Amino acid sequence: MKQGPNLHQLQRAFADNFAAQCGYCTPGMLMAAKALLDRNPSPSRVDVIEAISGNICRCTGYEPIINAILAAAGGRASA
């Protein structure tokens, strides 16, 4: 996802929203989020929850992950 020295907006949003803790689920969450945003650039909270439902996270309680995806979607105007 990263291009050169610049992180992808989802990666930045995960860092900014503390959505990655141990890192175990992060790759799957990022790929699920990217697939969602590629299909639906303005997802609802329910869309995000459904999109990541196949991934298990035992650290964050999902809220930071959901918030990060929604934040990245809000910043897609420049992408």
Secondary structure, DSSP 8 states (H G I E B T S, - for coil): --BTTB--HHHHHHHHTT--SSSSSHHHHHHHHHHHHHH-SS--HHHHHHHTTT---SSS-SHHHHHHHHHHHHTGGG-
